[in-house]
Amino acid sequence: MPSTTTQQRLPGRLRILSWALWDWGSAAFNAVIITFVFAPYLTKSVAATEEAGSSALGWAMAAAGFIIAVIAPAAGTRADAGGRHRLWLGVHTSIVVLTMFGLFFVRDSPDHLWLGLLLLAAGSVFFEFAEVSYNGIMVRITRRDNVGKVSGFGWGMGYVGGLVLLVLLLVLVIEPEVGFLGASDEGGLRFRIVAVLAAVWFAIFALPVLFTAPGAKFRGTSGGHPIRAFIADYAGLVRRLVRMWSTEHQTLRFFIASAVFRDGLAAIFSFAGVLAAGSYGFSPSQIIVLGVAANVAAGAGAMIAGWFDDRLGPKPVIIAGLAIIIVGGLPILFSAEAAVFWVCALILSFCVGPVQSSSRSFLARITPPESAGENFGLYATTGRAVSFLGPAMFALAITIFGFQRAGTLGILLVLAIGLVLIIPVRPDAPRHSMQG
């Protein structure tokens, strides 16, 4: 990798573009593997039944979320303490790419279901760890007056990258009778090749940030016995939360509320393709078209909501977005018509982007300048603390009611809890209460 001196000469825009390309590439995992292509293949073609496959996927992702909740906060603190975000981003991204390559061995037989679930869960865990370091790099390549623009640029690159890759896969692999590299339906080869191509895509676009991001500014604090260091990091996290309870109570309440509703938002995309395939009979091509439309809707929603965010504040955007998502998702519970699902999916996608972007804007507005880096780091890790909740509620609802669409109810309940928790949070209280 380049020396620190060489990196310091890089133009700021080049660093930001290199950083955002990771987001562009990461859509290969989020949009292709988790949401619109491989997870639906796993539940519809690999599992014995769609209900059993969806429930198993929900529990597997819940287990992954639990691991993230236990390890991510201390792992993020450790990377921050050593200033080694670039190193850990490279390590964790590499593991995610390897899990994606591993999906090539998941054939369309129930015997391969648990291999697929294990690889998806492992990939999800290390993807979240990678994102912690990725967010840490963002803080170091931005200023306070442009962090919102840079963050939004990265978010937009993710949506566009997902759209481009989905279209390419549709044309080259999914739609042709015999696609690229001989892709066909035999043994699930079409979807196994998709996983390999997605892995290559992610690996290529993850490279630039690993060469241009700032290296470690300081070391030493990241050494020591791993177990003692892990315990020390958790102790520091607890002390930080105790301080927040006494001096930044509103910020702590925001962290709790946003952790809940952001997990619900993540669950929407995690299981949209699964529902489309299992409950509405979408073909692989139709699911990819849905993915393209969802990415367009989410991107457009985020851009339009930015205008309202600047004029009304982020909290009204979050509340309105969550309320529309909850109401807009209810028809899925009662209708098996594909047209109903299409309308609901686009409404939900249009509102997901605004809630996510305004949540980040909300934190920026309530964070005192002296706590900016610390709060955004905590935001990245606390968002994973309940990352098992959405998948677990999705799986539990299917288990209780016995049909796949019921999983939507579990996700909507998570979002409703997040909505209730965010309503009383005052967006300006911490700025007035903090004394330095």
C-alpha positions, 0 to 999 in steps of 0.5 A, a space after each residue: 500500500 502507498 506510504 503515508 506521505 504519498 496518501 497525504 498528497 492525494 486530492 480530497 476528491 480522489 480519496 472520497 471517490 475511492 472511498 465511495 467505490 467501496 459502497 458501489 461494490 458492496 451492493 454486490 453483497 447487499 442487493 445481489 446476495 442478500 436481497 434480490 438474487 441468492 437469498 430467494 434462490 436459497 429459500 425457493 430452490 434449495 430449501 425443501 419448502 419456501 416457508 421452511 427456507 424463509 424461517 431458517 433464513 430468518 433464524 440464521 440472520 438473527 444468529 448473525 445479528 446476535 454475533 454482531 451485537 456481541 462483538 461489533 462494539 468492541 471490534 469497532 473500538 479496537 480498530 478506532 483505538 489503533 487507527 487501523 480502519 484501512 487494515 481491518 476494512 481490507 481483512 473483513 472485506 476479503 472474508 466477505 468476498 470469500 464467503 460469496 465465492 463459497 456460495 458457488 458450491 450451494 446446489 439446488 438441493 435441501 442438503 446444501 441449505 445449511 451451507 448456504 445459510 452458514 455462508 450468508 450469515 458469516 458474510 453478514 457478520 463480517 460485512 457489518 465489521 467492514 462497515 464499522 471500519 468503512 465509516 471510521 475512514 469517512 470521518 478521517 477523509 471529511 470535514 464537519 462542513 461536508 460530512 453529510 454530502 460525502 455520506 450521501 454520495 456514498 449512499 447514492 453510489 451504493 444504490 446506483 452500483 446495485 442497479 447497474 450490477 442487477 441489470 448486468 446480471 439480468 442481461 448476461 446471466 439470469 435472462 438468457 437460456 444459457 448465460 455467461 460462463 455457461 450459466 443454466 438452471 441445472 444444479 442451480 448453476 445460474 445462481 452460483 455463477 451470479 455469486 461468483 460474479 458478485 464476489 469479483 465485482 465487490 473485490 474490484 471496487 473495494 480495492 481503491 479505498 485500500 490504497 488511498 485511505 489514510 493509514 494508522 496515525 498511531 499504534 500501541 493502544 491496539 496491542 496487548 493480550 486480545 482477551 484483555 483488550 476485548 474486555 477493556 474495550 467493552 469497559 470503555 464502551 460501558 463508561 461511555 454509555 454511562 456518561 451519555 445517560 447523565 449528560 446526553 440523555 437525548 442522544 442515548 435515546 436516539 441511539 436506542 430508537 434508531 437502532 430499532 427502526 434501522 434494523 427494521 429497515 434492513 429487514 425490509 431489503 433482506 426479505 423483499 426478494 424472498 417474499 417476492 419469490 415465495 409468496 408472489 411467484 416472481 421469477 428470477 428476472 422479475 425479482 431483479 427488475 423489482 430490485 432495479 425499481 426499488 433502488 431507483 425509488 430509494 435513491 429518488 426518495 432520499 434526494 427528495 427528502 433532503 429538501 424537507 430535511 433542510 427545511 423541516 428538520 430530520 425528525 419529521 422526515 423520519 416519523 413520516 417515513 416510518 408511518 408510511 412504511 408501516 401503513 404501506 406494508 400492511 396490504 402484503 399481509 392480506 393480499 397474494 396479488 403481485 400487483 399489490 406487492 409491487 405497489 407496496 414494495 415501491 412505496 416502502 423503497 421510496 421511504 427507506 432512503 429518506 429515513 436512513 439519510 435523515 437518521 444520519 442527519 439527525 445525529 449530526 444535528 444533536 452531536 456537540 462538535 467535541 463528540 462528533 467522531 465518537 458519536 458517529 462511531 457509536 452510531 455505527 456500532 449501536 445500529 448492530 446491537 439489535 440487528 437480530 431483532 428484525 430477522 427473528 421477528 420475521 421468522 417468529 411471525 412465520 412460525 406462529 401464523 404458518 404462512 410466509 407473508 406473515 413475516 411482514 408483520 414481524 418487521 412492521 412491529 419492529 418499525 412501529 417500536 422504533 417509531 414510538 421510541 423516536 417520537 419523544 426524542 428532542 433534536 436539540 437537547 444535547 447541544 444545550 445540555 452539554 458543558 464540554 
